[in-house]
């Protein structure tokens, strides 16, 4: 139980890091145009494509699910499988975006590392969360027939 609780706390910390990374790191088009420094709506519009926000949704659900599981003090196999599914969705979105950026901007030099920071960091966080999820033991129920 103690190991499971510690691993769930690590997942909460990593999912918060992923959420903050998805919000704060450059995602796909932040450096593709001249943005006036005081124009917040343009910065939000150019800074986040829909695909970047799509990776945020499973991370938020994973965070809420892990907090609920920690409060409930049990991790049943359905929570674990749902968490793995949500994490794989986030990882798939990030990998798809990295490949899409490589194909779309393959002739450009210099901006590609800046453009790929957002999806790469979130994909790395998703891999760490997946490793932790696979280590969480599933508690057996006391209901025996």
Secondary structure, 3 states (H helix, E strand, C coil): CHHHHHHHHHHHHHHHHHHHHHHHCCCCCCCCCCCCCCCHHHHHHHHCCHHHHHHHHHHHHHHHHHHHHHHHCCCCHHHHHHHHHHHHHHHHHHHHHHHHHHHHCCCCCCCHHHHCHHHHHHHHHHHHHHHHHHHCCCCCCCCCC
